Amino acid sequence: MKNIADEFELYAVKCIDSCYEYNETKACELILRQISLFGNITIAQVAVSAKSKNFLLTACFGRVMSEAWYDKLDEINRNAVEMPMLTI
């Protein structure tokens, strides 16, 4: 079973790398797309819970996490700036 899982992981990495080379934005959307058949879980969530180091080290996954991180920081900063205006 371990060999089959390793093969599948390698296949997933090759697929996402190929998608990323073809269209970076669409590949990132693919990683974050929810799959209703499996309970609205994303590919990113599957990779993290499976501890798929090879998938987590792809350029596409790195970009997705980086964008998620910085978007979250922007939202926090925007709310912090607006807070004093609300109290005045």
PDB file of N, CA, C and O in Angstrom:
ATOM      1  N   MET A   1       0.817  -1.199   0.000  1.00  0.00           N
ATOM      2  CA  MET A   1       0.000   0.000   0.000  1.00  0.00           C
ATOM      3  C   MET A   1       0.859   1.260   0.000  1.00  0.00           C
ATOM      4  O   MET A   1       0.531   2.245  -0.661  1.00  0.00           O
ATOM      5  N   LYS A   2       1.952   1.220   0.741  1.00  0.00           N
ATOM      6  CA  LYS A   2       2.842   2.387   0.822  1.00  0.00           C
ATOM      7  C   LYS A   2       3.386   2.736  -0.559  1.00  0.00           C
ATOM      8  O   LYS A   2       3.480   3.914  -0.905  1.00  0.00           O
ATOM      9  N   ASN A   3       3.745   1.729  -1.349  1.00  0.00           N
ATOM     10  CA  ASN A   3       4.266   1.979  -2.693  1.00  0.00           C
ATOM     11  C   ASN A   3       3.210   2.636  -3.578  1.00  0.00           C
ATOM     12  O   ASN A   3       3.513   3.546  -4.349  1.00  0.00           O
ATOM     13  N   ILE A   4       1.979   2.169  -3.462  1.00  0.00           N
ATOM     14  CA  ILE A   4       0.887   2.736  -4.259  1.00  0.00           C
ATOM     15  C   ILE A   4       0.645   4.197  -3.837  1.00  0.00           C
ATOM     16  O   ILE A   4       0.436   5.060  -4.690  1.00  0.00           O
ATOM     17  N   ALA A   5       0.672   4.466  -2.545  1.00  0.00           N
ATOM     18  CA  ALA A   5       0.486   5.830  -2.048  1.00  0.00           C
ATOM     19  C   ALA A   5       1.607   6.737  -2.540  1.00  0.00           C
ATOM     20  O   ALA A   5       1.351   7.878  -2.925  1.00  0.00           O
ATOM     21  N   ASP A   6       2.842   6.249  -2.532  1.00  0.00           N
ATOM     22  CA  ASP A   6       3.976   7.032  -3.021  1.00  0.00           C
ATOM     23  C   ASP A   6       3.849   7.326  -4.513  1.00  0.00           C
ATOM     24  O   ASP A   6       4.167   8.427  -4.963  1.00  0.00           O
ATOM     25  N   GLU A   7       3.384   6.337  -5.277  1.00  0.00           N
ATOM     26  CA  GLU A   7       3.163   6.535  -6.708  1.00  0.00           C
ATOM     27  C   GLU A   7       2.093   7.590  -6.956  1.00  0.00           C
ATOM     28  O   GLU A   7       2.251   8.455  -7.817  1.00  0.00           O
ATOM     29  N   PHE A   8       1.011   7.514  -6.203  1.00  0.00           N
ATOM     30  CA  PHE A   8      -0.076   8.473  -6.359  1.00  0.00           C
ATOM     31  C   PHE A   8       0.395   9.880  -6.003  1.00  0.00           C
ATOM     32  O   PHE A   8       0.037  10.848  -6.674  1.00  0.00           O
ATOM     33  N   GLU A   9       1.200   9.990  -4.945  1.00  0.00           N
ATOM     34  CA  GLU A   9       1.746  11.290  -4.549  1.00  0.00           C
ATOM     35  C   GLU A   9       2.618  11.867  -5.659  1.00  0.00           C
ATOM     36  O   GLU A   9       2.511  13.048  -5.987  1.00  0.00           O
ATOM     37  N   LEU A  10       3.473  11.037  -6.231  1.00  0.00           N
ATOM     38  CA  LEU A  10       4.335  11.481  -7.323  1.00  0.00           C
ATOM     39  C   LEU A  10       3.503  11.919  -8.528  1.00  0.00           C
ATOM     40  O   LEU A  10       3.821  12.917  -9.175  1.00  0.00           O
ATOM     41  N   TYR A  11       2.443  11.180  -8.825  1.00  0.00           N
ATOM     42  CA  TYR A  11       1.552  11.526  -9.928  1.00  0.00           C
ATOM     43  C   TYR A  11       0.875  12.876  -9.665  1.00  0.00           C
ATOM     44  O   TYR A  11       0.767  13.705 -10.568  1.00  0.00           O
ATOM     45  N   ALA A  12       0.422  13.089  -8.431  1.00  0.00           N
ATOM     46  CA  ALA A  12      -0.232  14.356  -8.072  1.00  0.00           C
ATOM     47  C   ALA A  12       0.733  15.526  -8.199  1.00  0.00           C
ATOM     48  O   ALA A  12       0.351  16.601  -8.661  1.00  0.00           O
ATOM     49  N   VAL A  13       1.979  15.320  -7.792  1.00  0.00           N
ATOM     50  CA  VAL A  13       2.990  16.369  -7.889  1.00  0.00           C
ATOM     51  C   VAL A  13       3.265  16.698  -9.356  1.00  0.00           C
ATOM     52  O   VAL A  13       3.347  17.870  -9.722  1.00  0.00           O
ATOM     53  N   LYS A  14       3.405  15.680 -10.187  1.00  0.00           N
ATOM     54  CA  LYS A  14       3.646  15.922 -11.610  1.00  0.00           C
ATOM     55  C   LYS A  14       2.472  16.645 -12.254  1.00  0.00           C
ATOM     56  O   LYS A  14       2.667  17.535 -13.082  1.00  0.00           O
ATOM     57  N   CYS A  15       1.260  16.268 -11.879  1.00  0.00           N
ATOM     58  CA  CYS A  15       0.057  16.922 -12.427  1.00  0.00           C
ATOM     59  C   CYS A  15       0.002  18.397 -12.051  1.00  0.00           C
ATOM     60  O   CYS A  15      -0.224  19.249 -12.911  1.00  0.00           O
ATOM     61  N   ILE A  16       0.205  18.705 -10.772  1.00  0.00           N
ATOM     62  CA  ILE A  16       0.094  20.102 -10.348  1.00  0.00           C
ATOM     63  C   ILE A  16       1.252  20.920 -10.896  1.00  0.00           C
ATOM     64  O   ILE A  16       1.078  22.099 -11.204  1.00  0.00           O
ATOM     65  N   ASP A  17       2.430  20.319 -11.024  1.00  0.00           N
ATOM     66  CA  ASP A  17       3.557  21.034 -11.632  1.00  0.00           C
ATOM     67  C   ASP A  17       3.276  21.354 -13.097  1.00  0.00           C
ATOM     68  O   ASP A  17       3.586  22.451 -13.562  1.00  0.00           O
ATOM     69  N   SER A  18       2.693  20.411 -13.824  1.00  0.00           N
ATOM     70  CA  SER A  18       2.348  20.644 -15.229  1.00  0.00           C
ATOM     71  C   SER A  18       1.287  21.728 -15.354  1.00  0.00           C
ATOM     72  O   SER A  18       1.389  22.608 -16.208  1.00  0.00           O
ATOM     73  N   CYS A  19       0.270  21.665 -14.502  1.00  0.00           N
ATOM     74  CA  CYS A  19      -0.776  22.689 -14.515  1.00  0.00           C
ATOM     75  C   CYS A  19      -0.190  24.056 -14.198  1.00  0.00           C
ATOM     76  O   CYS A  19      -0.560  25.054 -14.818  1.00  0.00           O
ATOM     77  N   TYR A  20       0.712  24.104 -13.244  1.00  0.00           N
ATOM     78  CA  TYR A  20       1.327  25.363 -12.818  1.00  0.00           C
ATOM     79  C   TYR A  20       2.171  25.966 -13.935  1.00  0.00           C
ATOM     80  O   TYR A  20       2.183  27.183 -14.121  1.00  0.00           O
ATOM     81  N   GLU A  21       2.871  25.123 -14.669  1.00  0.00           N
ATOM     82  CA  GLU A  21       3.657  25.606 -15.803  1.00  0.00           C
ATOM     83  C   GLU A  21       2.754  26.178 -16.889  1.00  0.00           C
ATOM     84  O   GLU A  21       3.099  27.169 -17.532  1.00  0.00           O
ATOM     85  N   TYR A  22       1.608  25.558 -17.089  1.00  0.00           N
ATOM     86  CA  TYR A  22       0.688  25.985 -18.143  1.00  0.00           C
ATOM     87  C   TYR A  22      -0.049  27.269 -17.752  1.00  0.00           C
ATOM     88  O   TYR A  22      -0.143  28.198 -18.554  1.00  0.00           O
ATOM     89  N   ASN A  23      -0.573  27.324 -16.517  1.00  0.00           N
ATOM     90  CA  ASN A  23      -1.331  28.488 -16.062  1.00  0.00           C
ATOM     91  C   ASN A  23      -1.270  28.540 -14.537  1.00  0.00           C
ATOM     92  O   ASN A  23      -1.963  27.786 -13.854  1.00  0.00           O
ATOM     93  N   GLU A  24      -0.443  29.428 -14.015  1.00  0.00           N
ATOM     94  CA  GLU A  24      -0.222  29.508 -12.571  1.00  0.00           C
ATOM     95  C   GLU A  24      -1.500  29.804 -11.792  1.00  0.00           C
ATOM     96  O   GLU A  24      -1.755  29.180 -10.762  1.00  0.00           O
ATOM     97  N   THR A  25      -2.290  30.736 -12.268  1.00  0.00           N
ATOM     98  CA  THR A  25      -3.503  31.139 -11.558  1.00  0.00           C
ATOM     99  C   THR A  25      -4.515  30.000 -11.480  1.00  0.00           C
ATOM    100  O   THR A  25      -5.081  29.738 -10.419  1.00  0.00           O
ATOM    101  N   LYS A  26      -4.739  29.329 -12.598  1.00  0.00           N
ATOM    102  CA  LYS A  26      -5.709  28.228 -12.618  1.00  0.00           C
ATOM    103  C   LYS A  26      -5.238  27.061 -11.759  1.00  0.00           C
ATOM    104  O   LYS A  26      -6.050  26.392 -11.120  1.00  0.00           O
ATOM    105  N   ALA A  27      -3.932  26.815 -11.739  1.00  0.00           N
ATOM    106  CA  ALA A  27      -3.398  25.726 -10.912  1.00  0.00           C
ATOM    107  C   ALA A  27      -3.634  26.024  -9.432  1.00  0.00           C
ATOM    108  O   ALA A  27      -3.965  25.122  -8.662  1.00  0.00           O
ATOM    109  N   CYS A  28      -3.466  27.278  -9.036  1.00  0.00           N
ATOM    110  CA  CYS A  28      -3.713  27.662  -7.644  1.00  0.00           C
ATOM    111  C   CYS A  28      -5.196  27.528  -7.307  1.00  0.00           C
ATOM    112  O   CYS A  28      -5.553  27.107  -6.207  1.00  0.00           O
ATOM    113  N   GLU A  29      -6.055  27.888  -8.259  1.00  0.00           N
ATOM    114  CA  GLU A  29      -7.493  27.718  -8.043  1.00  0.00           C
ATOM    115  C   GLU A  29      -7.839  26.240  -7.899  1.00  0.00           C
ATOM    116  O   GLU A  29      -8.710  25.870  -7.112  1.00  0.00           O
ATOM    117  N   LEU A  30      -7.154  25.409  -8.661  1.00  0.00           N
ATOM    118  CA  LEU A  30      -7.394  23.966  -8.603  1.00  0.00           C
ATOM    119  C   LEU A  30      -7.085  23.408  -7.223  1.00  0.00           C
ATOM    120  O   LEU A  30      -7.831  22.573  -6.711  1.00  0.00           O
ATOM    121  N   ILE A  31      -6.006  23.856  -6.623  1.00  0.00           N
ATOM    122  CA  ILE A  31      -5.627  23.389  -5.289  1.00  0.00           C
ATOM    123  C   ILE A  31      -6.665  23.796  -4.244  1.00  0.00           C
ATOM    124  O   ILE A  31      -6.863  23.089  -3.256  1.00  0.00           O
ATOM    125  N   LEU A  32      -7.325  24.929  -4.457  1.00  0.00           N
ATOM    126  CA  LEU A  32      -8.280  25.449  -3.478  1.00  0.00           C
ATOM    127  C   LEU A  32      -9.730  25.124  -3.789  1.00  0.00           C
ATOM    128  O   LEU A  32     -10.623  25.485  -3.024  1.00  0.00           O
ATOM    129  N   ARG A  33      -9.972  24.454  -4.891  1.00  0.00           N
ATOM    130  CA  ARG A  33     -11.347  24.099  -5.262  1.00  0.00           C
ATOM    131  C   ARG A  33     -11.887  23.038  -4.305  1.00  0.00           C
ATOM    132  O   ARG A  33     -11.223  22.038  -4.028  1.00  0.00           O
ATOM    133  N   GLN A  34     -13.087  23.269  -3.810  1.00  0.00           N
ATOM    134  CA  GLN A  34     -13.720  22.307  -2.915  1.00  0.00           C
ATOM    135  C   GLN A  34     -14.365  21.192  -3.727  1.00  0.00           C
ATOM    136  O   GLN A  34     -15.003  21.449  -4.748  1.00  0.00           O
ATOM    137  N   ILE A  35     -14.199  19.964  -3.275  1.00  0.00           N
ATOM    138  CA  ILE A  35     -14.744  18.796  -3.954  1.00  0.00           C
ATOM    139  C   ILE A  35     -15.936  18.308  -3.141  1.00  0.00           C
ATOM    140  O   ILE A  35     -15.772  17.711  -2.076  1.00  0.00           O
ATOM    141  N   SER A  36     -17.137  18.568  -3.653  1.00  0.00           N
ATOM    142  CA  SER A  36     -18.351  18.237  -2.904  1.00  0.00           C
ATOM    143  C   SER A  36     -18.516  16.732  -2.689  1.00  0.00           C
ATOM    144  O   SER A  36     -19.078  16.304  -1.681  1.00  0.00           O
ATOM    145  N   LEU A  37     -18.031  15.943  -3.626  1.00  0.00           N
ATOM    146  CA  LEU A  37     -18.131  14.491  -3.514  1.00  0.00           C
ATOM    147  C   LEU A  37     -17.439  13.969  -2.250  1.00  0.00           C
ATOM    148  O   LEU A  37     -17.842  12.953  -1.684  1.00  0.00           O
ATOM    149  N   PHE A  38     -16.400  14.673  -1.822  1.00  0.00           N
ATOM    150  CA  PHE A  38     -15.645  14.254  -0.646  1.00  0.00           C
ATOM    151  C   PHE A  38     -15.880  15.170   0.550  1.00  0.00           C
ATOM    152  O   PHE A  38     -15.007  15.305   1.407  1.00  0.00           O
ATOM    153  N   GLY A  39     -17.049  15.800   0.615  1.00  0.00           N
ATOM    154  CA  GLY A  39     -17.394  16.623   1.769  1.00  0.00           C
ATOM    155  C   GLY A  39     -16.819  18.020   1.731  1.00  0.00           C
ATOM    156  O   GLY A  39     -16.485  18.586   2.772  1.00  0.00           O
ATOM    157  N   ASN A  40     -16.699  18.580   0.539  1.00  0.00           N
ATOM    158  CA  ASN A  40     -16.194  19.951   0.334  1.00  0.00           C
ATOM    159  C   ASN A  40     -14.774  20.157   0.852  1.00  0.00           C
ATOM    160  O   ASN A  40     -14.434  21.240   1.328  1.00  0.00           O
ATOM    161  N   ILE A  41     -13.973  19.148   0.763  1.00  0.00           N
ATOM    162  CA  ILE A  41     -12.565  19.245   1.145  1.00  0.00           C
ATOM    163  C   ILE A  41     -11.762  19.711  -0.070  1.00  0.00           C
ATOM    164  O   ILE A  41     -12.131  19.415  -1.207  1.00  0.00           O
ATOM    165  N   THR A  42     -10.691  20.422   0.160  1.00  0.00           N
ATOM    166  CA  THR A  42      -9.847  20.892  -0.937  1.00  0.00           C
ATOM    167  C   THR A  42      -8.631  19.988  -1.096  1.00  0.00           C
ATOM    168  O   THR A  42      -8.293  19.209  -0.204  1.00  0.00           O
ATOM    169  N   ILE A  43      -7.988  20.108  -2.242  1.00  0.00           N
ATOM    170  CA  ILE A  43      -6.764  19.345  -2.484  1.00  0.00           C
ATOM    171  C   ILE A  43      -5.695  19.760  -1.478  1.00  0.00           C
ATOM    172  O   ILE A  43      -4.915  18.928  -1.016  1.00  0.00           O
ATOM    173  N   ALA A  44      -5.661  21.034  -1.146  1.00  0.00           N
ATOM    174  CA  ALA A  44      -4.691  21.518  -0.161  1.00  0.00           C
ATOM    175  C   ALA A  44      -4.904  20.840   1.189  1.00  0.00           C
ATOM    176  O   ALA A  44      -3.938  20.460   1.853  1.00  0.00           O
ATOM    177  N   GLN A  45      -6.161  20.686   1.598  1.00  0.00           N
ATOM    178  CA  GLN A  45      -6.455  20.026   2.867  1.00  0.00           C
ATOM    179  C   GLN A  45      -6.058  18.558   2.839  1.00  0.00           C
ATOM    180  O   GLN A  45      -5.557  18.028   3.831  1.00  0.00           O
ATOM    181  N   VAL A  46      -6.280  17.902   1.709  1.00  0.00           N
ATOM    182  CA  VAL A  46      -5.893  16.493   1.580  1.00  0.00           C
ATOM    183  C   VAL A  46      -4.376  16.372   1.693  1.00  0.00           C
ATOM    184  O   VAL A  46      -3.871  15.498   2.397  1.00  0.00           O
ATOM    185  N   ALA A  47      -3.656  17.242   1.006  1.00  0.00           N
ATOM    186  CA  ALA A  47      -2.189  17.189   1.020  1.00  0.00           C
ATOM    187  C   ALA A  47      -1.638  17.406   2.428  1.00  0.00           C
ATOM    188  O   ALA A  47      -0.708  16.720   2.850  1.00  0.00           O
ATOM    189  N   VAL A  48      -2.209  18.352   3.140  1.00  0.00           N
ATOM    190  CA  VAL A  48      -1.742  18.638   4.498  1.00  0.00           C
ATOM    191  C   VAL A  48      -2.046  17.477   5.432  1.00  0.00           C
ATOM    192  O   VAL A  48      -1.178  17.045   6.190  1.00  0.00           O
ATOM    193  N   SER A  49      -3.272  16.971   5.381  1.00  0.00           N
ATOM    194  CA  SER A  49      -3.637  15.877   6.293  1.00  0.00           C
ATOM    195  C   SER A  49      -2.912  14.579   5.958  1.00  0.00           C
ATOM    196  O   SER A  49      -2.689  13.748   6.839  1.00  0.00           O
ATOM    197  N   ALA A  50      -2.539  14.397   4.683  1.00  0.00           N
ATOM    198  CA  ALA A  50      -1.783  13.206   4.287  1.00  0.00           C
ATOM    199  C   ALA A  50      -0.282  13.388   4.526  1.00  0.00           C
ATOM    200  O   ALA A  50       0.504  12.462   4.329  1.00  0.00           O
ATOM    201  N   LYS A  51       0.101  14.586   4.949  1.00  0.00           N
ATOM    202  CA  LYS A  51       1.518  14.916   5.169  1.00  0.00           C
ATOM    203  C   LYS A  51       2.350  14.616   3.922  1.00  0.00           C
ATOM    204  O   LYS A  51       3.427  14.025   3.996  1.00  0.00           O
ATOM    205  N   SER A  52       1.825  15.037   2.792  1.00  0.00           N
ATOM    206  CA  SER A  52       2.477  14.819   1.503  1.00  0.00           C
ATOM    207  C   SER A  52       3.565  15.868   1.298  1.00  0.00           C
ATOM    208  O   SER A  52       3.325  16.911   0.689  1.00  0.00           O
ATOM    209  N   LYS A  53       4.744  15.590   1.801  1.00  0.00           N
ATOM    210  CA  LYS A  53       5.845  16.550   1.748  1.00  0.00           C
ATOM    211  C   LYS A  53       6.169  16.978   0.322  1.00  0.00           C
ATOM    212  O   LYS A  53       6.427  18.155   0.071  1.00  0.00           O
ATOM    213  N   ASN A  54       6.159  16.042  -0.602  1.00  0.00           N
ATOM    214  CA  ASN A  54       6.481  16.388  -1.994  1.00  0.00           C
ATOM    215  C   ASN A  54       5.465  17.362  -2.567  1.00  0.00           C
ATOM    216  O   ASN A  54       5.845  18.295  -3.275  1.00  0.00           O
ATOM    217  N   PHE A  55       4.181  17.170  -2.279  1.00  0.00           N
ATOM    218  CA  PHE A  55       3.145  18.063  -2.783  1.00  0.00           C
ATOM    219  C   PHE A  55       3.234  19.416  -2.090  1.00  0.00           C
ATOM    220  O   PHE A  55       3.060  20.455  -2.726  1.00  0.00           O
ATOM    221  N   LEU A  56       3.503  19.404  -0.787  1.00  0.00           N
ATOM    222  CA  LEU A  56       3.584  20.649  -0.030  1.00  0.00           C
ATOM    223  C   LEU A  56       4.778  21.499  -0.440  1.00  0.00           C
ATOM    224  O   LEU A  56       4.794  22.705  -0.193  1.00  0.00           O
ATOM    225  N   LEU A  57       5.770  20.889  -1.058  1.00  0.00           N
ATOM    226  CA  LEU A  57       6.963  21.620  -1.494  1.00  0.00           C
ATOM    227  C   LEU A  57       6.885  22.107  -2.940  1.00  0.00           C
ATOM    228  O   LEU A  57       7.855  22.667  -3.452  1.00  0.00           O
ATOM    229  N   THR A  58       5.746  21.903  -3.605  1.00  0.00           N
ATOM    230  CA  THR A  58       5.620  22.375  -4.985  1.00  0.00           C
ATOM    231  C   THR A  58       5.525  23.897  -5.000  1.00  0.00           C
ATOM    232  O   THR A  58       5.102  24.518  -4.025  1.00  0.00           O
ATOM    233  N   ALA A  59       5.924  24.478  -6.119  1.00  0.00           N
ATOM    234  CA  ALA A  59       5.855  25.937  -6.281  1.00  0.00           C
ATOM    235  C   ALA A  59       4.412  26.421  -6.193  1.00  0.00           C
ATOM    236  O   ALA A  59       4.148  27.490  -5.644  1.00  0.00           O
ATOM    237  N   CYS A  60       3.495  25.652  -6.721  1.00  0.00           N
ATOM    238  CA  CYS A  60       2.084  26.029  -6.719  1.00  0.00           C
ATOM    239  C   CYS A  60       1.542  26.090  -5.298  1.00  0.00           C
ATOM    240  O   CYS A  60       0.880  27.061  -4.930  1.00  0.00           O
ATOM    241  N   PHE A  61       1.811  25.077  -4.505  1.00  0.00           N
ATOM    242  CA  PHE A  61       1.327  25.065  -3.122  1.00  0.00           C
ATOM    243  C   PHE A  61       1.961  26.213  -2.340  1.00  0.00           C
ATOM    244  O   PHE A  61       1.295  26.857  -1.529  1.00  0.00           O
ATOM    245  N   GLY A  62       3.238  26.467  -2.583  1.00  0.00           N
ATOM    246  CA  GLY A  62       3.921  27.580  -1.929  1.00  0.00           C
ATOM    247  C   GLY A  62       3.278  28.911  -2.253  1.00  0.00           C
ATOM    248  O   GLY A  62       3.121  29.763  -1.379  1.00  0.00           O
ATOM    249  N   ARG A  63       2.902  29.089  -3.524  1.00  0.00           N
ATOM    250  CA  ARG A  63       2.251  30.340  -3.924  1.00  0.00           C
ATOM    251  C   ARG A  63       0.878  30.474  -3.260  1.00  0.00           C
ATOM    252  O   ARG A  63       0.513  31.551  -2.789  1.00  0.00           O
ATOM    253  N   VAL A  64       0.124  29.381  -3.225  1.00  0.00           N
ATOM    254  CA  VAL A  64      -1.200  29.412  -2.598  1.00  0.00           C
ATOM    255  C   VAL A  64      -1.072  29.802  -1.128  1.00  0.00           C
ATOM    256  O   VAL A  64      -1.818  30.657  -0.651  1.00  0.00           O
ATOM    257  N   MET A  65      -0.154  29.199  -0.419  1.00  0.00           N
ATOM    258  CA  MET A  65       0.015  29.506   1.001  1.00  0.00           C
ATOM    259  C   MET A  65       0.516  30.939   1.202  1.00  0.00           C
ATOM    260  O   MET A  65       0.089  31.623   2.132  1.00  0.00           O
ATOM    261  N   SER A  66       1.404  31.382   0.346  1.00  0.00           N
ATOM    262  CA  SER A  66       1.929  32.738   0.436  1.00  0.00           C
ATOM    263  C   SER A  66       0.817  33.762   0.215  1.00  0.00           C
ATOM    264  O   SER A  66       0.710  34.735   0.962  1.00  0.00           O
ATOM    265  N   GLU A  67      -0.001  33.547  -0.798  1.00  0.00           N
ATOM    266  CA  GLU A  67      -1.098  34.470  -1.067  1.00  0.00           C
ATOM    267  C   GLU A  67      -2.125  34.452   0.059  1.00  0.00           C
ATOM    268  O   GLU A  67      -2.650  35.500   0.435  1.00  0.00           O
ATOM    269  N   ALA A  68      -2.409  33.301   0.587  1.00  0.00           N
ATOM    270  CA  ALA A  68      -3.351  33.210   1.699  1.00  0.00           C
ATOM    271  C   ALA A  68      -2.811  33.957   2.916  1.00  0.00           C
ATOM    272  O   ALA A  68      -3.556  34.650   3.609  1.00  0.00           O
ATOM    273  N   TRP A  69      -1.525  33.814   3.167  1.00  0.00           N
ATOM    274  CA  TRP A  69      -0.895  34.475   4.305  1.00  0.00           C
ATOM    275  C   TRP A  69      -0.967  35.993   4.157  1.00  0.00           C
ATOM    276  O   TRP A  69      -1.381  36.683   5.089  1.00  0.00           O
ATOM    277  N   TYR A  70      -0.576  36.513   3.017  1.00  0.00           N
ATOM    278  CA  TYR A  70      -0.536  37.958   2.843  1.00  0.00           C
ATOM    279  C   TYR A  70      -1.931  38.566   2.738  1.00  0.00           C
ATOM    280  O   TYR A  70      -2.140  39.690   3.195  1.00  0.00           O
ATOM    281  N   ASP A  71      -2.876  37.866   2.157  1.00  0.00           N
ATOM    282  CA  ASP A  71      -4.240  38.387   2.114  1.00  0.00           C
ATOM    283  C   ASP A  71      -4.809  38.502   3.521  1.00  0.00           C
ATOM    284  O   ASP A  71      -5.531  39.450   3.830  1.00  0.00           O
ATOM    285  N   LYS A  72      -4.488  37.550   4.356  1.00  0.00           N
ATOM    286  CA  LYS A  72      -4.969  37.574   5.732  1.00  0.00           C
ATOM    287  C   LYS A  72      -4.352  38.754   6.481  1.00  0.00           C
ATOM    288  O   LYS A  72      -5.036  39.431   7.249  1.00  0.00           O
ATOM    289  N   LEU A  73      -3.066  38.997   6.259  1.00  0.00           N
ATOM    290  CA  LEU A  73      -2.423  40.128   6.920  1.00  0.00           C
ATOM    291  C   LEU A  73      -3.030  41.445   6.465  1.00  0.00           C
ATOM    292  O   LEU A  73      -3.228  42.341   7.285  1.00  0.00           O
ATOM    293  N   ASP A  74      -3.329  41.586   5.184  1.00  0.00           N
ATOM    294  CA  ASP A  74      -3.940  42.806   4.675  1.00  0.00           C
ATOM    295  C   ASP A  74      -5.284  43.061   5.343  1.00  0.00           C
ATOM    296  O   ASP A  74      -5.597  44.197   5.700  1.00  0.00           O
ATOM    297  N   GLU A  75      -6.075  42.015   5.513  1.00  0.00           N
ATOM    298  CA  GLU A  75      -7.393  42.156   6.127  1.00  0.00           C
ATOM    299  C   GLU A  75      -7.264  42.608   7.582  1.00  0.00           C
ATOM    300  O   GLU A  75      -8.022  43.465   8.035  1.00  0.00           O
ATOM    301  N   ILE A  76      -6.319  42.042   8.302  1.00  0.00           N
ATOM    302  CA  ILE A  76      -6.106  42.427   9.699  1.00  0.00           C
ATOM    303  C   ILE A  76      -5.657  43.884   9.770  1.00  0.00           C
ATOM    304  O   ILE A  76      -6.146  44.649  10.601  1.00  0.00           O
ATOM    305  N   ASN A  77      -4.717  44.268   8.889  1.00  0.00           N
ATOM    306  CA  ASN A  77      -4.227  45.642   8.897  1.00  0.00           C
ATOM    307  C   ASN A  77      -5.337  46.624   8.545  1.00  0.00           C
ATOM    308  O   ASN A  77      -5.423  47.696   9.143  1.00  0.00           O
ATOM    309  N   ARG A  78      -6.178  46.277   7.592  1.00  0.00           N
ATOM    310  CA  ARG A  78      -7.274  47.153   7.188  1.00  0.00           C
ATOM    311  C   ARG A  78      -8.240  47.352   8.351  1.00  0.00           C
ATOM    312  O   ARG A  78      -8.700  48.470   8.582  1.00  0.00           O
ATOM    313  N   ASN A  79      -8.549  46.308   9.073  1.00  0.00           N
ATOM    314  CA  ASN A  79      -9.467  46.413  10.210  1.00  0.00           C
ATOM    315  C   ASN A  79      -8.858  47.232  11.343  1.00  0.00           C
ATOM    316  O   ASN A  79      -9.568  47.971  12.025  1.00  0.00           O
ATOM    317  N   ALA A  80      -7.565  47.109  11.543  1.00  0.00           N
ATOM    318  CA  ALA A  80      -6.894  47.855  12.608  1.00  0.00           C
ATOM    319  C   ALA A  80      -6.898  49.351  12.301  1.00  0.00           C
ATOM    320  O   ALA A  80      -7.011  50.169  13.214  1.00  0.00           O
ATOM    321  N   VAL A  81      -6.777  49.711  11.034  1.00  0.00           N
ATOM    322  CA  VAL A  81      -6.788  51.117  10.651  1.00  0.00           C
ATOM    323  C   VAL A  81      -8.197  51.698  10.815  1.00  0.00           C
ATOM    324  O   VAL A  81      -8.340  52.853  11.217  1.00  0.00           O
ATOM    325  N   GLU A  82      -9.214  50.934  10.517  1.00  0.00           N
ATOM    326  CA  GLU A  82     -10.586  51.416  10.604  1.00  0.00           C
ATOM    327  C   GLU A  82     -11.097  51.490  12.035  1.00  0.00           C
ATOM    328  O   GLU A  82     -12.038  52.237  12.303  1.00  0.00           O
ATOM    329  N   MET A  83     -10.523  50.758  12.941  1.00  0.00           N
ATOM    330  CA  MET A  83     -11.007  50.699  14.305  1.00  0.00           C
ATOM    331  C   MET A  83     -11.017  52.083  14.992  1.00  0.00           C
ATOM    332  O   MET A  83     -12.040  52.443  15.574  1.00  0.00           O
ATOM    333  N   PRO A  84      -9.925  52.874  14.950  1.00  0.00           N
ATOM    334  CA  PRO A  84      -9.970  54.178  15.592  1.00  0.00           C
ATOM    335  C   PRO A  84     -11.043  55.096  14.997  1.00  0.00           C
ATOM    336  O   PRO A  84     -11.626  55.906  15.718  1.00  0.00           O
ATOM    337  N   MET A  85     -11.309  54.981  13.699  1.00  0.00           N
ATOM    338  CA  MET A  85     -12.320  55.807  13.065  1.00  0.00           C
ATOM    339  C   MET A  85     -13.708  55.483  13.616  1.00  0.00           C
ATOM    340  O   MET A  85     -14.549  56.374  13.738  1.00  0.00           O
ATOM    341  N   LEU A  86     -13.951  54.227  13.944  1.00  0.00           N
ATOM    342  CA  LEU A  86     -15.243  53.841  14.482  1.00  0.00           C
ATOM    343  C   LEU A  86     -15.452  54.385  15.883  1.00  0.00           C
ATOM    344  O   LEU A  86     -16.573  54.746  16.242  1.00  0.00           O
ATOM    345  N   THR A  87     -14.411  54.449  16.671  1.00  0.00           N
ATOM    346  CA  THR A  87     -14.560  54.951  18.041  1.00  0.00           C
ATOM    347  C   THR A  87     -14.701  56.457  18.088  1.00  0.00           C
ATOM    348  O   THR A  87     -15.343  56.987  18.995  1.00  0.00           O
ATOM    349  N   ILE A  88     -14.118  57.156  17.136  1.00  0.00           N
ATOM    350  CA  ILE A  88     -14.230  58.627  17.099  1.00  0.00           C
ATOM    351  C   ILE A  88     -15.627  58.986  16.687  1.00  0.00           C
ATOM    352  O   ILE A  88     -15.958  60.167  16.586  1.00  0.00           O
TER     353      ILE A  88
END
